[in-house]
Amino acid sequence: MKTSTPTHEMQQDKKWFVIDSDGMTLGRLATAVADILRGKNKPQFTPHMDMGDYVILLNAEKIRITGAKMDQKHYYSHSGYPGHLKFVSLRRVMEKRPERVLEEAVRGMLPKNKLRDRFMTKLHVYSGSEHPHEAQKPEELKL
């Protein structure tokens, strides 16, 4: 019995999915989206290839955060200079740019290699319930 490897023709059947994140828990939503971006929901999944689909997330400002994460969770950035570590709480990020919370949660659940940037280009996150991707005929996906 031989093992078959997916070809580039198998990578061409990419779909677009729309997920309404209203009232969904952040971590559970990010896990499901990361699996779709990688293609783990397909039978021809291959870890070293981009087999995933495109995902559009709507209503990013209406996600549910459990526990005391709103004040205790921080997002860090460092400029590379000594003493220049900056951090901002989850509450501040949700007020200013709620899309970033979902993007960072999904990014953290993807593999830490060259494929991660390719997967992240297939993720589109919007604060409201409108998106400019009607031409791609996205399918509604319930999680």
C-alpha positions in Angstrom: 0.0 0.0 0.0 1.4 3.4 -1.0 1.0 6.7 0.7 -0.2 9.4 -1.5 0.9 13.0 -1.2 -1.6 15.8 -2.1 -0.7 17.7 -5.3 -1.2 21.4 -6.1 -4.4 20.6 -7.9 -5.8 19.4 -4.6 -4.9 22.8 -3.1 -7.1 24.7 -5.6 -10.5 23.8 -4.1 -10.4 26.5 -1.4 -13.7 27.7 0.0 -14.7 30.8 1.8 -16.5 30.6 5.2 -18.3 33.3 7.2 -18.4 32.9 10.9 -20.5 35.2 13.2 -18.5 35.4 16.4 -21.3 37.1 18.4 -21.4 35.6 21.9 -18.7 33.0 21.2 -15.8 32.3 23.6 -12.5 33.6 22.3 -10.3 30.5 22.8 -12.8 28.0 21.4 -13.5 30.2 18.4 -9.8 30.7 17.7 -9.1 26.9 17.9 -11.9 26.2 15.3 -10.7 28.9 13.0 -7.1 27.8 13.2 -8.2 24.2 12.2 -10.1 25.5 9.2 -7.2 27.7 8.1 -4.8 24.8 8.3 -7.2 22.4 6.5 -7.5 19.9 9.4 -11.2 19.5 8.6 -10.4 17.9 5.2 -9.5 14.3 4.6 -6.4 15.2 2.5 -4.8 17.2 5.3 -1.0 17.4 5.1 0.9 19.2 7.9 3.6 20.7 5.6 1.2 22.1 2.9 -1.4 24.8 2.8 -4.7 22.9 2.4 -7.0 25.2 4.4 -9.8 27.5 3.5 -10.5 31.2 3.8 -12.3 32.5 6.9 -14.2 35.7 7.4 -15.0 36.6 11.1 -17.7 39.1 11.8 -18.7 40.9 15.0 -15.2 40.8 16.6 -16.3 43.3 19.3 -19.0 40.9 20.6 -16.8 37.9 21.5 -17.1 36.6 25.0 -14.1 36.7 27.4 -14.4 34.5 30.5 -12.9 35.0 33.9 -10.8 38.1 34.8 -8.9 38.1 31.5 -10.1 41.6 30.6 -7.8 43.2 33.1 -5.2 40.4 33.7 -4.4 39.4 30.1 -1.8 41.7 28.4 -0.4 42.0 24.9 3.3 42.7 24.8 5.6 44.4 22.3 9.3 45.1 22.4 11.2 47.5 20.3 14.5 45.7 20.8 16.0 48.4 23.0 16.6 47.7 26.7 13.7 48.8 28.8 11.4 49.4 25.9 8.9 46.6 26.7 5.3 47.9 26.2 2.1 46.1 27.2 -1.6 46.9 26.9 -4.5 45.1 28.6 -7.1 43.1 26.8 -9.8 45.7 27.8 -7.9 48.5 26.1 -7.3 46.5 22.9 -11.1 45.6 22.8 -11.9 49.3 23.0 -9.5 50.4 20.3 -9.2 47.5 17.9 -11.1 44.4 18.7 -10.0 42.6 15.5 -6.5 42.3 16.9 -7.7 40.1 19.8 -9.0 37.5 17.4 -6.0 37.8 15.1 -3.5 37.3 17.9 -5.5 34.3 19.4 -5.6 32.5 16.0 -2.0 33.4 15.3 -0.9 31.8 18.5 -2.7 28.5 17.6 -1.0 28.1 14.2 2.3 26.4 13.7 5.4 28.5 14.3 7.0 28.2 10.9 6.8 29.8 7.4 3.3 28.6 6.8 1.8 30.8 9.6 2.1 34.0 7.6 0.4 32.2 4.6 -2.4 31.0 6.9 -2.9 34.5 8.4 -3.4 36.0 5.0 -6.5 33.8 4.6 -8.1 35.2 7.8 -10.3 38.3 7.5 -11.6 39.8 10.8 -14.2 42.6 10.9 -15.8 44.5 13.9 -19.2 44.9 12.4 -21.5 42.5 10.6 -20.6 43.7 7.1 -17.7 42.5 4.9 -16.5 43.3 1.4 -16.1 39.6 0.2 -19.6 39.0 -1.4 -17.9 38.3 -4.7 -16.3 35.1 -3.3 -19.7 33.7 -2.3 -18.8 32.7 1.2 -20.8 30.0 3.0 -22.2 30.5 6.5 -20.6 28.3 9.0 -22.1 27.5 12.4 -19.7 26.4 15.2 
